[in-house]
Amino acid sequence: MAIGTRLLLVATCGERIAGAVQLDIDTPANQPHRAEIRKLLVHPDFRRLGIARLLMAGIEDHARALGRSLLTLDTRTGDNAEPLYASLGYRTVGVIPGYCRDTHKDRLDSTTIMYKNL
């Protein structure tokens, strides 16, 4: 990864980190209009307070300011984030079975690939 190719937004509450999201703008030369959302995380103590939506709105604003008009992401299929992304206008284009290892069980989970035109 080249220097200056990833943007990190952090949400705080007091002196605690409540959540974060990354925008990866390290795209091939023929895809300067695209960026990838990476690792939207909200601490369990701060969930259901709208922080994920605020982080996503902020990262989308930064993407627009950088001239990016297409955002892509992947999320574990069936995870709580999947309906959140859909409610923010992201569309599902497919599912890849056996994409990632489950952190609690000895199994592989699928991932859902999504996109949004800004």
C-alpha positions in Angstrom: 0.0 0.0 0.0 1.3 3.4 -0.9 1.5 6.4 1.5 -1.7 8.4 1.5 -3.9 5.7 0.1 -6.1 5.0 3.1 -8.3 7.4 5.1 -9.3 6.5 8.6 -12.3 8.2 10.4 -12.7 7.7 14.1 -15.8 8.5 16.2 -15.1 9.3 19.9 -17.4 9.6 22.9 -15.5 11.5 25.6 -12.1 10.0 25.6 -13.2 6.6 24.3 -13.1 5.4 20.7 -16.7 4.5 19.8 -16.1 3.4 16.2 -14.0 3.7 13.0 -14.2 3.2 9.3 -11.5 3.2 6.5 -11.6 4.2 2.9 -9.1 2.5 0.6 -8.3 4.7 -2.4 -5.3 2.5 -3.6 -7.0 1.5 -6.8 -5.5 0.5 -10.2 -4.8 3.3 -12.7 -8.0 2.4 -14.7 -10.2 2.7 -11.6 -9.6 6.3 -10.2 -13.3 6.7 -9.8 -13.6 3.9 -7.3 -12.8 3.3 -3.6 -13.4 0.5 -1.1 -15.0 0.8 2.3 -12.9 -1.3 4.8 -13.5 -2.2 8.4 -16.5 -0.3 9.7 -16.3 -1.1 13.4 -18.5 0.2 16.4 -17.6 -0.8 19.9 -20.5 -2.8 21.5 -21.0 -0.1 24.2 -21.9 2.4 21.4 -24.0 0.3 19.0 -27.6 1.3 18.1 -26.8 5.0 18.6 -26.4 5.9 14.9 -22.6 6.0 15.0 -22.2 3.6 12.1 -24.5 5.7 9.9 -22.5 8.9 10.9 -19.2 7.2 10.1 -20.5 6.0 6.7 -21.9 9.4 5.8 -18.6 11.0 6.7 -16.5 8.5 4.7 -18.8 8.9 1.7 -18.4 12.7 1.9 -14.6 12.2 1.8 -14.9 9.8 -1.1 -16.9 12.4 -3.1 -14.3 15.1 -2.2 -11.6 12.8 -3.6 -13.6 12.4 -6.8 -14.7 8.8 -6.1 -18.1 8.0 -7.5 -18.3 4.3 -6.8 -17.8 2.6 -3.5 -17.5 -1.1 -2.9 -17.4 -3.2 0.2 -17.8 -6.7 1.5 -19.4 -7.9 4.7 -19.9 -11.3 6.3 -23.2 -12.7 4.9 -25.9 -12.6 7.5 -24.0 -10.2 9.8 -25.8 -7.2 11.3 -23.9 -4.9 9.0 -25.5 -6.3 5.9 -29.0 -4.7 6.4 -27.3 -1.5 7.6 -25.4 -1.2 4.3 -28.6 -2.0 2.3 -30.5 0.8 4.2 -27.7 3.2 3.2 -28.2 2.5 -0.5 -25.6 -0.3 -1.0 -26.7 -2.9 -3.5 -25.7 -6.6 -3.3 -24.0 -8.0 -6.4 -23.1 -11.4 -5.1 -22.0 -13.8 -2.4 -18.7 -15.7 -2.2 -19.1 -18.9 -0.1 -16.3 -19.9 2.2 -14.6 -16.5 2.1 -13.5 -16.0 5.7 -13.0 -18.0 8.9 -15.6 -17.6 11.6 -14.0 -16.2 14.8 -16.0 -18.3 17.2 -16.6 -21.6 15.3 -14.5 -23.9 13.2 -16.2 -23.0 9.9 -15.9 -20.8 6.9 -18.4 -18.0 6.3 -19.6 -16.4 3.1 -19.1 -12.8 2.3 -21.6 -10.4 0.5 -20.2 -8.0 -2.1 -22.0 -4.6 -2.2 -21.6 -1.3 -4.1 -23.0 2.2 -4.1 -22.9 4.9 -6.7 -22.4 8.3 -5.1 
